[in-house]
Amino acid sequence: MPVKSKLLCVAALVACQPLKVPAQDQAAPSADEQTIGQIIRDVRKELVTLPNFGVFDHLWFGLKDRTVVLRGYASRPTLKSSAENVVKKVKNVEAVTNEIEVLPVSPNDDRIRAAVYARIYGHPSLQRYTSNRGGGRNISRIQVATGITNNPPIGYHAIRIIVKNGEVTLFGIVDNEGDFAIAEMQARMTPGTFTIFNELEVAKEDKSK
């Protein structure tokens, strides 16, 4: 049946998996279902390639009919507006509801972002979750002094660090329970953090091996 009159939730961008191809004994998807699937792929592609989408941001979206509902956290206001602008241009998208929360500007939160980043991506077991060579060791004094939110580390980051009024939430996917625990421990060891919420997901093991 066509997807109508309900919100179709889509996984967080850092955790997205390809849409499954129907088995041969299942009915082929309808034209409307194919369109919805293409919208999901196109919106996901546009969001993950935004130049201002970084390690201190976390986005996800859903569909209601052909209205895209944007949600998540943006460390910079420009991300909220640019996300809406690119999604509006996706073929077959009829409307965009932008519910992305812009995180408050706070020098203390900025300091926490830099410190948590250094502890997580500077840990030997977690450096593989970023393409940023050197992990947390690459944060310069200039980045910290000028505000790391305005000059975040570049590259791919599987673990997203969201900081709001001293509270830290980790999003993303890690390979195993050990890395899940290490990431949380590293965040908890950061001075000045008030509360740590670990929303990381552990990737399912491939039992076929």
N, C-alpha and C positions, 0 to 999 in steps of 0.2 A: 504494500500500500504506500502511496505517496506520504512523505513526511509533512504533516500539517498540524497546526493548532497545538503544538507542543514544542518545548525547547529541546533540541538535540544537542546534548553536551559533547564537546570535543576535548580530547586529552590536552593537557598543558603542552606548550610547544616543545619544551625540552624532552618530552616523553612520548611524542607522537610516533605511532607505528603506521606502516602502510595499510591502506584499506584492504581487507581480505577479499580475494576473488571467490565468488560463489563456486561451490563444488558442482560437478557435472550433473548430479542428480537433483540440483536445486533449480528453481525457476530463474531465468535470467532477470536482472534488475530492470525495472521499468524505465522509461525515458526520464521520468521525474526523479527517480532514485539516482540515475546516472548523473543528472544535472546537479543534484545535491552533493554527490560524491566529488564532482569536479569543483564545485564551489569550495568544499572543505580543503581540497588539495591546493587550490589557487590562493585561498586566504592564508593558509598555513605558510605557503612559500613566500607570500608578500611580507608577512610579519617577521619570519625568521631572518629575512635578508635586510630588514631595516637597519641602516647604519648606526642608529642611536639606540638599538636594542642590545643591552649588555648584561654583564654578570649580576648587576644590582637591580635588574628588572625581571618580572615574571608575568607572562601573558598567557591567556587561554581564551577560547571563544566558544560560542554555541550558535545554533541556528533555530529560528522560529519562522516557519515557512521559508521565505528567502530573505529574512532579516538576520543579519549577523549581529550577535550580542558580544561585544568585547569586554573582557574582564581581566583583572590582574592588578599588578602594582608597577608603577613607573617612577623611577627615581628623578626623572626630569619631565617637566610639562610637555616638552617638545615631542616626547615619545607618544603620549596620549593623542595628540593632534595628528602626528604623522601616521600613526596606526590607523586612525579613522579615515584619513585621506586616501591611503593606498587601498584599503578594503572597499571603499566606495566605488573604486574604479574596476573592481573585479567583475567579470562578466556574469550576468544573471543575479547579481546581488541587488536587491530592490531598496534596501534601507540598512542603516547601521545604528545600533544603540550602543553608545560608548559609556561603559560603566567602569572603565579603568580608573583606579585610585592613584592620584599623584601623591607621592610620599612627601611629608613635610620637610622643609629646608631646615637643617639642623647641623651645626658644626660638630656636635657630639655624635650624632648618628653617622656623620661622615668619617669621623675618627674610628668609630666602631666598624664601619664597612672596611676600611683599610686594614684594621687589625685582624678582623675575622678572615678576610681574604688571605692575608699573609699566613695565618695559622693553618687554614685549610689547604690552600694550594702550595704552601711551603712544606707540608708533610710528605715524606717520601711515598707513602701508600696512596696518596690522593693526587699526585702531580699528573698522573695519566688522564685525569678528567679535564685537563685544559690543554689547548694547543699553545698556550703562552709559555715559551721556554723559560725555565727557571722558576716557574710558578710564583709563589708569594715573594720570592727574593727580588723580583723585578720591580717592585713598587718603589718609586723614587721619593726623595724628600720633597721635591717640588710638587708631585702629585698630592702628597699628604697636606702640604702647606696651602696649596691653592684649592683643595677640596677634591677628593678622588671621585665624587659624583660627577663633576664636570669634566674629568679626565680619567675615565675608568680604564682598567686593563683591557687590551684588545684580545681578540681571538675567541675560540670556542671554549665554553665553560659548561660542563654538565651539571654542576652544582650551583644553583642560584642563591644569592645572599640578599635577603630582604630585611631592611632595618627600618623600624618605625618607633620613634620615641624610646630608643634603648632596647626594644624587643627585637630579637633576631629570629627569622623563620628561614629554614633551608628547604628549597624545592629542587627537584630534579630526580635523576636516576643514578644509582650506583650498582656495582656488580654483585656485591655480597653484603651479608650482615656485618662483617667486620669493618668494611669501609663506612657503612651506615653509622656504626658506633663511633668510629674514629672521627668522622666529620662532626658529629654532635659533641664529642668530647673537646675537640679543638675549639669549637664555638663557645662552649661553656667556660673554657680556660681564658677567654678574652676578657681583660679587665674592663669594667664599665658596663657590661651587658646586664640587663635586668632579667629577662626571661628568654629562654631558648625553645623554639618550637621546631621539631624535626619532622618535616613533611616529605622527606626523601622516600623514594620508592626503591625497592631492591629488584633488580632485573630477574625475571624468571629464568631458571636454569634450563639449558637445552638438554633434555633427557634422551634425545636421540643419539648423543655422542657416547 
